[in-house]
């Protein structure tokens, strides 16, 4: 494969590289390692080969950093038209919870094996900071303090367009490199998914996208970043052991927003960097005024899945949704089958929701669906399979034929109203 090479004369065919490759990109051919098209140039095989028989052009391992110089948790603030994005209070809430977990981890003696990088004899303070970059954004500082941040790193200068991602990435990376937080959190939004990878690449560190859970490992002090993997069939927990900061994006509606504390104050750290020219030219901003399904704000959601058997049977879901004053959702299987448009999809590859009531009809409950709705206050599952995974997280379960159960539910609801 282009960019990576096996030195045939040096390779012994030991197979260590095969076992190290997470992508099954290496195989033995005539007792020599061969790299196929699955290779992502991750470099795992380069590091593990004791004979230095695998090389990547221009690749070299990152030098080990002094991790003790990194402290605190930084939230990347997303904003539009003078207002904080809805994801920001959720990111601050997650950061404050991580701070609490840090404080609960006992300090280790400096002589402990990994303590030089992670611990000191006295546990240091981990401030929660908000990185606010833009033009005329100073009025947002007070609101950020009210949500509980300890510091605001403020770069408020003319010429910073909120859609110029190259400028935002460059300035944000400079601030993070200077301030040295050990954790950086961003939103799993359209902007966050574009901006955070750019920043991570500039800082040469790792990034875990679309996390559904964040926690501090009590033994190592590392950020445990959990997200669905392999098509949503498993939950993977990812660690960034050797580089800083540890970076993660979080999906909207997954974390609880921080409560507001009006009048609360903190420390403003003024940043002053030259604003570079952007490679983008923003010609016009046109607001999308079309009517869309907004599952994330719904209090009641009725979702249908493969168990409906036919797209026309979504009429059952629609009628039940009308009866409870709710919104229609769907599983990935129903959307992939073309039974209902994508904006209705709930799950890892759709919307993450946390309504007051979520009714799952004919949905088996794969992990990728569960991560999108498990935060609902009440989950009601209707499925004819008593072993369906959805029942493991449901507060109430009805084992039965949904084509009989749903009409009866509608009759009972309307009977009470009448």
MARTIVEX-803517 format. One record per residue (C-alpha): residue in one letter; x, y, z. Coordinates in steps of 0.05 Angstrom, whole numbers, plus 5000, padded with zeros to 4 digits. Layout:
N
{aa = a&X = X&Y = Y&Z = Z} $
...
//
This chain:
418
{aa = x&X = 5000&Y = 5000&Z = 5000} $
{aa = x&X = 5024&Y = 5070&Z = 4983} $
{aa = x&X = 5058&Y = 5106&Z = 5042} $
{aa = x&X = 5075&Y = 5043&Z = 5081} $
{aa = x&X = 5127&Y = 4992&Z = 5065} $
{aa = x&X = 5150&Y = 4924&Z = 5090} $
{aa = x&X = 5226&Y = 4914&Z = 5085} $
{aa = x&X = 5225&Y = 4842&Z = 5060} $
{aa = x&X = 5298&Y = 4829&Z = 5075} $
{aa = x&X = 5287&Y = 4847&Z = 5149} $
{aa = x&X = 5218&Y = 4816&Z = 5161} $
{aa = x&X = 5222&Y = 4750&Z = 5198} $
{aa = x&X = 5148&Y = 4732&Z = 5192} $
{aa = x&X = 5140&Y = 4732&Z = 5268} $
{aa = x&X = 5067&Y = 4756&Z = 5263} $
{aa = x&X = 5070&Y = 4809&Z = 5318} $
{aa = x&X = 5046&Y = 4861&Z = 5268} $
{aa = x&X = 4986&Y = 4819&Z = 5250} $
{aa = x&X = 4963&Y = 4815&Z = 5322} $
{aa = x&X = 4974&Y = 4890&Z = 5333} $
{aa = x&X = 4932&Y = 4912&Z = 5273} $
{aa = x&X = 4861&Y = 4931&Z = 5293} $
{aa = x&X = 4839&Y = 4934&Z = 5219} $
{aa = x&X = 4861&Y = 4865&Z = 5196} $
{aa = x&X = 4905&Y = 4899&Z = 5145} $
{aa = x&X = 4965&Y = 4853&Z = 5151} $
{aa = x&X = 4973&Y = 4781&Z = 5129} $
{aa = x&X = 5030&Y = 4733&Z = 5117} $
{aa = x&X = 5048&Y = 4716&Z = 5045} $
{aa = x&X = 5106&Y = 4668&Z = 5035} $
{aa = x&X = 5124&Y = 4679&Z = 5109} $
{aa = x&X = 5130&Y = 4754&Z = 5100} $
{aa = x&X = 5084&Y = 4810&Z = 5123} $
{aa = x&X = 5038&Y = 4838&Z = 5070} $
{aa = x&X = 4996&Y = 4901&Z = 5080} $
{aa = x&X = 4929&Y = 4903&Z = 5044} $
{aa = x&X = 4879&Y = 4958&Z = 5027} $
{aa = x&X = 4849&Y = 4959&Z = 5097} $
{aa = x&X = 4909&Y = 4997&Z = 5123} $
{aa = x&X = 4894&Y = 5066&Z = 5154} $
{aa = x&X = 4967&Y = 5084&Z = 5168} $
{aa = x&X = 4954&Y = 5084&Z = 5243} $
{aa = x&X = 5025&Y = 5063&Z = 5256} $
{aa = x&X = 5010&Y = 5008&Z = 5307} $
{aa = x&X = 5050&Y = 4957&Z = 5267} $
{aa = x&X = 5110&Y = 5004&Z = 5262} $
{aa = x&X = 5116&Y = 5010&Z = 5337} $
{aa = x&X = 5107&Y = 4936&Z = 5352} $
{aa = x&X = 5157&Y = 4908&Z = 5301} $
{aa = x&X = 5221&Y = 4889&Z = 5338} $
{aa = x&X = 5260&Y = 4884&Z = 5273} $
{aa = x&X = 5240&Y = 4954&Z = 5246} $
{aa = x&X = 5216&Y = 4920&Z = 5183} $
{aa = x&X = 5155&Y = 4964&Z = 5172} $
{aa = x&X = 5163&Y = 5038&Z = 5156} $
{aa = x&X = 5115&Y = 5095&Z = 5138} $
{aa = x&X = 5143&Y = 5151&Z = 5096} $
{aa = x&X = 5151&Y = 5213&Z = 5139} $
{aa = x&X = 5124&Y = 5178&Z = 5201} $
{aa = x&X = 5158&Y = 5180&Z = 5269} $
{aa = x&X = 5131&Y = 5168&Z = 5338} $
{aa = x&X = 5110&Y = 5229&Z = 5378} $
{aa = x&X = 5159&Y = 5247&Z = 5434} $
{aa = x&X = 5132&Y = 5233&Z = 5504} $
{aa = x&X = 5104&Y = 5295&Z = 5535} $
{aa = x&X = 5111&Y = 5318&Z = 5606} $
{aa = x&X = 5038&Y = 5307&Z = 5623} $
{aa = x&X = 5044&Y = 5340&Z = 5691} $
{aa = x&X = 5043&Y = 5409&Z = 5658} $
{aa = x&X = 4971&Y = 5399&Z = 5634} $
{aa = x&X = 4916&Y = 5418&Z = 5683} $
{aa = x&X = 4841&Y = 5430&Z = 5680} $
{aa = x&X = 4783&Y = 5420&Z = 5633} $
{aa = x&X = 4767&Y = 5466&Z = 5575} $
{aa = x&X = 4700&Y = 5473&Z = 5540} $
{aa = x&X = 4701&Y = 5498&Z = 5468} $
{aa = x&X = 4645&Y = 5549&Z = 5465} $
{aa = x&X = 4601&Y = 5547&Z = 5403} $
{aa = x&X = 4557&Y = 5609&Z = 5390} $
{aa = x&X = 4514&Y = 5639&Z = 5337} $
{aa = x&X = 4487&Y = 5710&Z = 5330} $
{aa = x&X = 4505&Y = 5730&Z = 5401} $
{aa = x&X = 4476&Y = 5668&Z = 5435} $
{aa = x&X = 4508&Y = 5606&Z = 5463} $
{aa = x&X = 4493&Y = 5542&Z = 5425} $
{aa = x&X = 4446&Y = 5494&Z = 5463} $
{aa = x&X = 4503&Y = 5444&Z = 5470} $
{aa = x&X = 4546&Y = 5491&Z = 5512} $
{aa = x&X = 4509&Y = 5483&Z = 5579} $
{aa = x&X = 4512&Y = 5408&Z = 5569} $
{aa = x&X = 4587&Y = 5410&Z = 5557} $
{aa = x&X = 4597&Y = 5453&Z = 5619} $
{aa = x&X = 4554&Y = 5404&Z = 5659} $
{aa = x&X = 4598&Y = 5346&Z = 5635} $
{aa = x&X = 4662&Y = 5385&Z = 5652} $
{aa = x&X = 4637&Y = 5401&Z = 5723} $
{aa = x&X = 4621&Y = 5327&Z = 5734} $
{aa = x&X = 4691&Y = 5308&Z = 5711} $
{aa = x&X = 4720&Y = 5360&Z = 5758} $
{aa = x&X = 4680&Y = 5329&Z = 5815} $
{aa = x&X = 4707&Y = 5260&Z = 5797} $
{aa = x&X = 4778&Y = 5287&Z = 5795} $
{aa = x&X = 4769&Y = 5315&Z = 5865} $
{aa = x&X = 4746&Y = 5247&Z = 5889} $
{aa = x&X = 4809&Y = 5212&Z = 5864} $
{aa = x&X = 4860&Y = 5208&Z = 5920} $
{aa = x&X = 4929&Y = 5236&Z = 5906} $
{aa = x&X = 4984&Y = 5184&Z = 5898} $
{aa = x&X = 5054&Y = 5188&Z = 5924} $
{aa = x&X = 5105&Y = 5213&Z = 5873} $
{aa = x&X = 5140&Y = 5145&Z = 5877} $
{aa = x&X = 5080&Y = 5109&Z = 5847} $
{aa = x&X = 5094&Y = 5080&Z = 5778} $
{aa = x&X = 5055&Y = 5128&Z = 5736} $
{aa = x&X = 5046&Y = 5185&Z = 5785} $
{aa = x&X = 5097&Y = 5232&Z = 5754} $
{aa = x&X = 5051&Y = 5243&Z = 5695} $
{aa = x&X = 4984&Y = 5240&Z = 5730} $
{aa = x&X = 4989&Y = 5256&Z = 5803} $
{aa = x&X = 5026&Y = 5297&Z = 5855} $
{aa = x&X = 5029&Y = 5288&Z = 5931} $
{aa = x&X = 4973&Y = 5339&Z = 5937} $
{aa = x&X = 4917&Y = 5334&Z = 5887} $
{aa = x&X = 4920&Y = 5398&Z = 5844} $
{aa = x&X = 4860&Y = 5440&Z = 5827} $
{aa = x&X = 4827&Y = 5427&Z = 5760} $
{aa = x&X = 4792&Y = 5490&Z = 5737} $
{aa = x&X = 4736&Y = 5487&Z = 5687} $
{aa = x&X = 4750&Y = 5537&Z = 5632} $
{aa = x&X = 4711&Y = 5561&Z = 5572} $
{aa = x&X = 4747&Y = 5581&Z = 5508} $
{aa = x&X = 4708&Y = 5637&Z = 5476} $
{aa = x&X = 4732&Y = 5660&Z = 5407} $
{aa = x&X = 4697&Y = 5709&Z = 5362} $
{aa = x&X = 4677&Y = 5780&Z = 5346} $
{aa = x&X = 4634&Y = 5818&Z = 5397} $
{aa = x&X = 4627&Y = 5757&Z = 5441} $
{aa = x&X = 4645&Y = 5790&Z = 5508} $
{aa = x&X = 4572&Y = 5795&Z = 5530} $
{aa = x&X = 4571&Y = 5718&Z = 5534} $
{aa = x&X = 4623&Y = 5717&Z = 5589} $
{aa = x&X = 4573&Y = 5731&Z = 5645} $
{aa = x&X = 4528&Y = 5674&Z = 5621} $
{aa = x&X = 4586&Y = 5625&Z = 5620} $
{aa = x&X = 4604&Y = 5643&Z = 5692} $
{aa = x&X = 4531&Y = 5632&Z = 5711} $
{aa = x&X = 4535&Y = 5561&Z = 5684} $
{aa = x&X = 4593&Y = 5547&Z = 5731} $
{aa = x&X = 4659&Y = 5556&Z = 5694} $
{aa = x&X = 4718&Y = 5581&Z = 5734} $
{aa = x&X = 4754&Y = 5617&Z = 5678} $
{aa = x&X = 4737&Y = 5645&Z = 5610} $
{aa = x&X = 4793&Y = 5647&Z = 5559} $
{aa = x&X = 4770&Y = 5705&Z = 5517} $
{aa = x&X = 4793&Y = 5724&Z = 5447} $
{aa = x&X = 4746&Y = 5778&Z = 5423} $
{aa = x&X = 4774&Y = 5812&Z = 5360} $
{aa = x&X = 4746&Y = 5839&Z = 5294} $
{aa = x&X = 4748&Y = 5794&Z = 5233} $
{aa = x&X = 4732&Y = 5727&Z = 5265} $
{aa = x&X = 4675&Y = 5699&Z = 5224} $
{aa = x&X = 4637&Y = 5645&Z = 5262} $
{aa = x&X = 4635&Y = 5602&Z = 5198} $
{aa = x&X = 4710&Y = 5609&Z = 5182} $
{aa = x&X = 4730&Y = 5542&Z = 5211} $
{aa = x&X = 4803&Y = 5549&Z = 5191} $
{aa = x&X = 4811&Y = 5614&Z = 5231} $
{aa = x&X = 4773&Y = 5586&Z = 5290} $
{aa = x&X = 4815&Y = 5522&Z = 5290} $
{aa = x&X = 4880&Y = 5561&Z = 5285} $
{aa = x&X = 4863&Y = 5610&Z = 5342} $
{aa = x&X = 4833&Y = 5556&Z = 5386} $
{aa = x&X = 4894&Y = 5511&Z = 5378} $
{aa = x&X = 4940&Y = 5569&Z = 5397} $
{aa = x&X = 4900&Y = 5582&Z = 5460} $
{aa = x&X = 4898&Y = 5509&Z = 5480} $
{aa = x&X = 4972&Y = 5500&Z = 5466} $
{aa = x&X = 4987&Y = 5561&Z = 5510} $
{aa = x&X = 4939&Y = 5546&Z = 5568} $
{aa = x&X = 4951&Y = 5470&Z = 5568} $
{aa = x&X = 4886&Y = 5439&Z = 5592} $
{aa = x&X = 4888&Y = 5364&Z = 5602} $
{aa = x&X = 4818&Y = 5355&Z = 5573} $
{aa = x&X = 4781&Y = 5392&Z = 5518} $
{aa = x&X = 4707&Y = 5381&Z = 5505} $
{aa = x&X = 4669&Y = 5403&Z = 5443} $
{aa = x&X = 4599&Y = 5393&Z = 5415} $
{aa = x&X = 4580&Y = 5336&Z = 5370} $
{aa = x&X = 4547&Y = 5387&Z = 5325} $
{aa = x&X = 4558&Y = 5404&Z = 5252} $
{aa = x&X = 4609&Y = 5457&Z = 5273} $
{aa = x&X = 4641&Y = 5415&Z = 5328} $
{aa = x&X = 4650&Y = 5356&Z = 5282} $
{aa = x&X = 4688&Y = 5400&Z = 5234} $
{aa = x&X = 4726&Y = 5443&Z = 5283} $
{aa = x&X = 4750&Y = 5393&Z = 5336} $
{aa = x&X = 4787&Y = 5347&Z = 5287} $
{aa = x&X = 4824&Y = 5407&Z = 5258} $
{aa = x&X = 4845&Y = 5428&Z = 5328} $
{aa = x&X = 4866&Y = 5357&Z = 5347} $
{aa = x&X = 4908&Y = 5351&Z = 5284} $
{aa = x&X = 4944&Y = 5417&Z = 5299} $
{aa = x&X = 4958&Y = 5394&Z = 5370} $
{aa = x&X = 4978&Y = 5323&Z = 5347} $
{aa = x&X = 4932&Y = 5290&Z = 5398} $
{aa = x&X = 4874&Y = 5242&Z = 5397} $
{aa = x&X = 4800&Y = 5257&Z = 5390} $
{aa = x&X = 4741&Y = 5213&Z = 5407} $
{aa = x&X = 4677&Y = 5234&Z = 5370} $
{aa = x&X = 4604&Y = 5230&Z = 5391} $
{aa = x&X = 4616&Y = 5205&Z = 5463} $
{aa = x&X = 4556&Y = 5182&Z = 5502} $
{aa = x&X = 4592&Y = 5177&Z = 5568} $
{aa = x&X = 4653&Y = 5210&Z = 5600} $
{aa = x&X = 4686&Y = 5193&Z = 5666} $
{aa = x&X = 4752&Y = 5196&Z = 5702} $
{aa = x&X = 4788&Y = 5129&Z = 5714} $
{aa = x&X = 4800&Y = 5127&Z = 5789} $
{aa = x&X = 4864&Y = 5086&Z = 5781} $
{aa = x&X = 4899&Y = 5126&Z = 5726} $
{aa = x&X = 4865&Y = 5194&Z = 5725} $
{aa = x&X = 4854&Y = 5186&Z = 5650} $
{aa = x&X = 4791&Y = 5208&Z = 5614} $
{aa = x&X = 4748&Y = 5148&Z = 5597} $
{aa = x&X = 4713&Y = 5165&Z = 5532} $
{aa = x&X = 4656&Y = 5118&Z = 5515} $
{aa = x&X = 4621&Y = 5116&Z = 5448} $
{aa = x&X = 4585&Y = 5065&Z = 5404} $
{aa = x&X = 4629&Y = 5026&Z = 5356} $
{aa = x&X = 4623&Y = 4973&Z = 5302} $
{aa = x&X = 4557&Y = 5000&Z = 5276} $
{aa = x&X = 4530&Y = 5010&Z = 5346} $
{aa = x&X = 4536&Y = 4937&Z = 5365} $
{aa = x&X = 4585&Y = 4950&Z = 5422} $
{aa = x&X = 4605&Y = 5007&Z = 5468} $
{aa = x&X = 4679&Y = 5023&Z = 5464} $
{aa = x&X = 4717&Y = 5060&Z = 5519} $
{aa = x&X = 4777&Y = 5098&Z = 5492} $
{aa = x&X = 4837&Y = 5125&Z = 5530} $
{aa = x&X = 4889&Y = 5176&Z = 5507} $
{aa = x&X = 4949&Y = 5156&Z = 5550} $
{aa = x&X = 5009&Y = 5190&Z = 5519} $
{aa = x&X = 4988&Y = 5257&Z = 5491} $
{aa = x&X = 4950&Y = 5318&Z = 5514} $
{aa = x&X = 4900&Y = 5346&Z = 5514} $
{aa = x&X = 4850&Y = 5289&Z = 5515} $
{aa = x&X = 4796&Y = 5312&Z = 5467} $
{aa = x&X = 4724&Y = 5289&Z = 5459} $
{aa = x&X = 4660&Y = 5312&Z = 5426} $
{aa = x&X = 4593&Y = 5299&Z = 5459} $
{aa = x&X = 4526&Y = 5292&Z = 5425} $
{aa = x&X = 4470&Y = 5341&Z = 5440} $
{aa = x&X = 4420&Y = 5318&Z = 5493} $
{aa = x&X = 4467&Y = 5264&Z = 5521} $
{aa = x&X = 4494&Y = 5303&Z = 5581} $
{aa = x&X = 4454&Y = 5341&Z = 5633} $
{aa = x&X = 4462&Y = 5416&Z = 5626} $
{aa = x&X = 4495&Y = 5454&Z = 5682} $
{aa = x&X = 4446&Y = 5492&Z = 5727} $
{aa = x&X = 4451&Y = 5568&Z = 5725} $
{aa = x&X = 4477&Y = 5609&Z = 5783} $
{aa = x&X = 4458&Y = 5681&Z = 5767} $
{aa = x&X = 4510&Y = 5732&Z = 5791} $
{aa = x&X = 4566&Y = 5681&Z = 5797} $
{aa = x&X = 4633&Y = 5710&Z = 5776} $
{aa = x&X = 4700&Y = 5681&Z = 5753} $
{aa = x&X = 4766&Y = 5698&Z = 5722} $
{aa = x&X = 4772&Y = 5727&Z = 5651} $
{aa = x&X = 4838&Y = 5712&Z = 5616} $
{aa = x&X = 4847&Y = 5758&Z = 5556} $
{aa = x&X = 4880&Y = 5727&Z = 5495} $
{aa = x&X = 4912&Y = 5768&Z = 5440} $
{aa = x&X = 4930&Y = 5733&Z = 5376} $
{aa = x&X = 4935&Y = 5760&Z = 5306} $
{aa = x&X = 4875&Y = 5739&Z = 5266} $
{aa = x&X = 4899&Y = 5703&Z = 5202} $
{aa = x&X = 4866&Y = 5709&Z = 5135} $
{aa = x&X = 4814&Y = 5655&Z = 5120} $
{aa = x&X = 4815&Y = 5608&Z = 5061} $
{aa = x&X = 4739&Y = 5614&Z = 5062} $
{aa = x&X = 4698&Y = 5672&Z = 5035} $
{aa = x&X = 4630&Y = 5675&Z = 5067} $
{aa = x&X = 4585&Y = 5705&Z = 5014} $
{aa = x&X = 4517&Y = 5701&Z = 5048} $
{aa = x&X = 4482&Y = 5668&Z = 5106} $
{aa = x&X = 4412&Y = 5641&Z = 5090} $
{aa = x&X = 4372&Y = 5615&Z = 5149} $
{aa = x&X = 4335&Y = 5549&Z = 5138} $
{aa = x&X = 4262&Y = 5564&Z = 5151} $
{aa = x&X = 4234&Y = 5498&Z = 5126} $
{aa = x&X = 4192&Y = 5457&Z = 5173} $
{aa = x&X = 4232&Y = 5400&Z = 5203} $
{aa = x&X = 4221&Y = 5345&Z = 5253} $
{aa = x&X = 4252&Y = 5367&Z = 5319} $
{aa = x&X = 4257&Y = 5303&Z = 5360} $
{aa = x&X = 4308&Y = 5334&Z = 5408} $
{aa = x&X = 4256&Y = 5382&Z = 5437} $
{aa = x&X = 4197&Y = 5334&Z = 5440} $
{aa = x&X = 4167&Y = 5313&Z = 5507} $
{aa = x&X = 4132&Y = 5251&Z = 5478} $
{aa = x&X = 4161&Y = 5208&Z = 5423} $
{aa = x&X = 4129&Y = 5147&Z = 5391} $
{aa = x&X = 4179&Y = 5107&Z = 5349} $
{aa = x&X = 4168&Y = 5050&Z = 5301} $
{aa = x&X = 4217&Y = 4997&Z = 5278} $
{aa = x&X = 4225&Y = 4937&Z = 5234} $
{aa = x&X = 4169&Y = 4902&Z = 5272} $
{aa = x&X = 4118&Y = 4945&Z = 5234} $
{aa = x&X = 4131&Y = 4902&Z = 5174} $
{aa = x&X = 4109&Y = 4953&Z = 5122} $
{aa = x&X = 4116&Y = 5028&Z = 5112} $
{aa = x&X = 4041&Y = 5038&Z = 5111} $
{aa = x&X = 4038&Y = 5011&Z = 5182} $
{aa = x&X = 4071&Y = 5075&Z = 5206} $
{aa = x&X = 3999&Y = 5101&Z = 5207} $
{aa = x&X = 3993&Y = 5064&Z = 5274} $
{aa = x&X = 4053&Y = 5103&Z = 5301} $
{aa = x&X = 4027&Y = 5169&Z = 5275} $
{aa = x&X = 3958&Y = 5158&Z = 5306} $
{aa = x&X = 3987&Y = 5140&Z = 5374} $
{aa = x&X = 4033&Y = 5201&Z = 5370} $
{aa = x&X = 3973&Y = 5245&Z = 5357} $
{aa = x&X = 3936&Y = 5214&Z = 5415} $
{aa = x&X = 3992&Y = 5230&Z = 5464} $
{aa = x&X = 4011&Y = 5297&Z = 5433} $
{aa = x&X = 4078&Y = 5270&Z = 5411} $
{aa = x&X = 4127&Y = 5266&Z = 5354} $
{aa = x&X = 4140&Y = 5207&Z = 5308} $
{aa = x&X = 4209&Y = 5174&Z = 5313} $
{aa = x&X = 4239&Y = 5112&Z = 5280} $
{aa = x&X = 4294&Y = 5061&Z = 5285} $
{aa = x&X = 4352&Y = 5059&Z = 5237} $
{aa = x&X = 4324&Y = 4995&Z = 5206} $
{aa = x&X = 4259&Y = 5030&Z = 5188} $
{aa = x&X = 4296&Y = 5090&Z = 5158} $
{aa = x&X = 4345&Y = 5046&Z = 5120} $
{aa = x&X = 4285&Y = 5008&Z = 5091} $
{aa = x&X = 4258&Y = 5073&Z = 5063} $
{aa = x&X = 4195&Y = 5070&Z = 5106} $
{aa = x&X = 4205&Y = 5140&Z = 5136} $
{aa = x&X = 4252&Y = 5198&Z = 5124} $
{aa = x&X = 4319&Y = 5204&Z = 5161} $
{aa = x&X = 4300&Y = 5265&Z = 5205} $
{aa = x&X = 4256&Y = 5216&Z = 5245} $
{aa = x&X = 4315&Y = 5170&Z = 5262} $
{aa = x&X = 4334&Y = 5160&Z = 5335} $
{aa = x&X = 4400&Y = 5129&Z = 5353} $
{aa = x&X = 4475&Y = 5133&Z = 5343} $
{aa = x&X = 4469&Y = 5154&Z = 5270} $
{aa = x&X = 4406&Y = 5194&Z = 5282} $
{aa = x&X = 4382&Y = 5240&Z = 5338} $
{aa = x&X = 4397&Y = 5232&Z = 5412} $
{aa = x&X = 4333&Y = 5247&Z = 5451} $
{aa = x&X = 4311&Y = 5250&Z = 5523} $
{aa = x&X = 4236&Y = 5261&Z = 5524} $
{aa = x&X = 4190&Y = 5253&Z = 5584} $
{aa = x&X = 4161&Y = 5190&Z = 5551} $
{aa = x&X = 4190&Y = 5147&Z = 5496} $
{aa = x&X = 4146&Y = 5092&Z = 5466} $
{aa = x&X = 4184&Y = 5040&Z = 5424} $
{aa = x&X = 4139&Y = 4999&Z = 5379} $
{aa = x&X = 4167&Y = 4939&Z = 5343} $
{aa = x&X = 4239&Y = 4960&Z = 5358} $
{aa = x&X = 4285&Y = 4906&Z = 5382} $
{aa = x&X = 4332&Y = 4954&Z = 5417} $
{aa = x&X = 4401&Y = 4948&Z = 5386} $
{aa = x&X = 4457&Y = 4985&Z = 5423} $
{aa = x&X = 4460&Y = 5038&Z = 5370} $
{aa = x&X = 4386&Y = 5054&Z = 5382} $
{aa = x&X = 4391&Y = 5051&Z = 5457} $
{aa = x&X = 4446&Y = 5103&Z = 5460} $
{aa = x&X = 4399&Y = 5152&Z = 5426} $
{aa = x&X = 4340&Y = 5145&Z = 5474} $
{aa = x&X = 4363&Y = 5114&Z = 5540} $
{aa = x&X = 4362&Y = 5183&Z = 5573} $
{aa = x&X = 4286&Y = 5186&Z = 5568} $
{aa = x&X = 4249&Y = 5196&Z = 5634} $
{aa = x&X = 4202&Y = 5138&Z = 5619} $
{aa = x&X = 4212&Y = 5084&Z = 5566} $
{aa = x&X = 4153&Y = 5040&Z = 5544} $
{aa = x&X = 4168&Y = 4982&Z = 5498} $
{aa = x&X = 4118&Y = 4943&Z = 5456} $
{aa = x&X = 4147&Y = 4880&Z = 5423} $
{aa = x&X = 4122&Y = 4810&Z = 5412} $
{aa = x&X = 4192&Y = 4782&Z = 5427} $
{aa = x&X = 4200&Y = 4776&Z = 5503} $
{aa = x&X = 4275&Y = 4771&Z = 5495} $
{aa = x&X = 4282&Y = 4836&Z = 5455} $
{aa = x&X = 4340&Y = 4878&Z = 5484} $
{aa = x&X = 4294&Y = 4939&Z = 5488} $
{aa = x&X = 4261&Y = 4908&Z = 5550} $
{aa = x&X = 4327&Y = 4911&Z = 5588} $
{aa = x&X = 4323&Y = 4987&Z = 5591} $
{aa = x&X = 4247&Y = 4997&Z = 5589} $
{aa = x&X = 4210&Y = 5021&Z = 5651} $
{aa = x&X = 4147&Y = 4988&Z = 5625} $
{aa = x&X = 4143&Y = 4931&Z = 5575} $
{aa = x&X = 4085&Y = 4902&Z = 5537} $
{aa = x&X = 4097&Y = 4834&Z = 5504} $
{aa = x&X = 4046&Y = 4829&Z = 5449} $
{aa = x&X = 4025&Y = 4844&Z = 5378} $
{aa = x&X = 4033&Y = 4918&Z = 5368} $
{aa = x&X = 3975&Y = 4918&Z = 5318} $
{aa = x&X = 3930&Y = 4898&Z = 5375} $
{aa = x&X = 3965&Y = 4937&Z = 5431} $
{aa = x&X = 3969&Y = 5005&Z = 5397} $
{aa = x&X = 3895&Y = 5010&Z = 5378} $
{aa = x&X = 3876&Y = 4991&Z = 5450} $
{aa = x&X = 3924&Y = 5043&Z = 5478} $
{aa = x&X = 3894&Y = 5096&Z = 5433} $
{aa = x&X = 3823&Y = 5076&Z = 5454} $
{aa = x&X = 3842&Y = 5080&Z = 5528} $
{aa = x&X = 3876&Y = 5148&Z = 5520} $
{aa = x&X = 3818&Y = 5179&Z = 5481} $
{aa = x&X = 3768&Y = 5147&Z = 5529} $
{aa = x&X = 3800&Y = 5184&Z = 5587} $
{aa = x&X = 3801&Y = 5249&Z = 5548} $
{aa = x&X = 3728&Y = 5242&Z = 5530} $
//
